[in-house]
Amino acid sequence: MAKLQGKTAVITGGNSGIGLATAKLFKEEGATVIVNARNETRLAETRAQFNGTFDNVIKADVGVVSDLESFFAEVGEKHGKIDVLFLNAGIAEFFPLDSIDEASFDRLFNVNVKGVFFGVQKALPYLNDGASIILNSSVVNQMGMPNAHTYAATKAAVRSFARSLSRELIGRGIRVNVVSPGPIETPIFGKMGMSEAQTNEMAQGIVQQIPMARFGKPEEIAKVALFYASEDSSFVVGTELAIDGGMVSL
Ligand SMILES: NC(=O)c1ccc[n+]([C@@H]2O[C@H](COP(=O)([O-])OP(=O)(O)OC[C@H]3O[C@@H](n4cnc5c(N)ncnc54)[C@H](OP(=O)(O)O)[C@@H]3O)[C@@H](O)[C@H]2O)c1
């Protein structure tokens, strides 16, 4: 029996990387899968590129609270109640402390922190009792990685939300858990404003810190997200799983 048969899953950032791999896996497991796209261009691209992968794609910038509100209202109207919510959309920017500017700080906190907090809040009226919420943090939430200060702080906030929101929602049987990926091969590294040479240099430096000596694959995060989404994790709440080839634990 498919693990998400008859379930409705919403995945933010479901048109790329980890979100896309998870959307495909959830679909294989029988779920109705709805994703967002952050603007009109990405909406058109997502519909054209992944025709049939998703049951619906709706425009929403997760850094804008009114977009989140209209997104979940449309999901509720068209698809009914949500069983699985994977708040995965996020951005990464790594700059030395002396060159980070206010705009970068605001972008990171708007998308990675505000997007997650208000994502949960605006989804609440449309969540089934017993729903599973999965947040995407990062192993850097517990590391002191150079240039990652702001990004790491956003991901630590996400980890913290999972604890307090779990307590707040437990009366409705809603479980909140966290996937914390280590370095995963996704398009995110090409979106950080670095040259290809800089990106490659950074990637080589990162691999040296991973005991398994490789980047992870998006599908390796998707499998953990499926565990949290399904009945397999029915007694698991407020937890975090690092999926990182041993980066933080060894
Ligand atoms: N890859 C890693 O090594 C790694 C490690 C730890 C944690 N993570 C976390 O994993 C999550 C997914 O990242 P990924 O690696 O799969 O990167 P990705 O391929 O770039 O995917 C990020 C997704 O988030 C979407 N997104 C970004 N800003 C948005 C906004 N303002 N509104 C709506 N959607 C927005 C992106 O849309 P567009 O495609 O339109 O930009 C994309 O669909 C992120 O939260 C990231 O921090 C990744």
The ligand as an ORCA input file, in Angstrom:
! r2SCAN-3c Opt
* xyz 0 1
  N      21.225     21.976     -0.955
  C      21.780     21.979      0.251
  O      22.985     21.710      0.395
  C      20.953     22.295      1.455
  C      21.518     22.042      2.719
  C      20.780     22.330      3.860
  C      19.519     22.866      3.749
  N      18.995     23.107      2.519
  C      17.654     23.698      2.470
  O      16.832     22.915      1.625
  C      15.784     23.744      1.094
  C      15.676     23.481     -0.384
  O      16.871     23.892     -1.006
  P      17.489     23.197     -2.319
  O      18.888     22.874     -1.996
  O      16.578     22.183     -2.842
  O      17.581     24.488     -3.256
  P      16.818     24.907     -4.585
  O      16.954     23.824     -5.597
  O      17.289     26.264     -4.919
  O      15.308     24.963     -4.115
  C      14.821     26.022     -3.340
  C      13.356     26.191     -3.662
  O      12.817     27.278     -2.886
  C      12.165     28.171     -3.783
  N      12.163     29.532     -3.293
  C      13.235     30.312     -3.008
  N      12.830     31.530     -2.636
  C      11.474     31.515     -2.685
  C      10.490     32.476     -2.427
  N      10.794     33.724     -2.021
  N       9.206     32.138     -2.588
  C       8.885     30.889     -3.001
  N       9.758     29.932     -3.277
  C      11.059     30.254     -3.114
  C      12.985     28.055     -5.060
  O      12.305     28.626     -6.139
  P      13.145     29.063     -7.456
  O      13.621     27.784     -8.095
  O      12.163     29.811     -8.252
  O      14.299     29.891     -6.959
  C      13.145     26.556     -5.123
  O      11.963     25.947     -5.586
  C      16.153     25.181      1.469
  O      15.396     25.590      2.581
  C      17.624     25.072      1.834
  O      18.021     26.069      2.747
  C      19.677     22.833      1.373
*
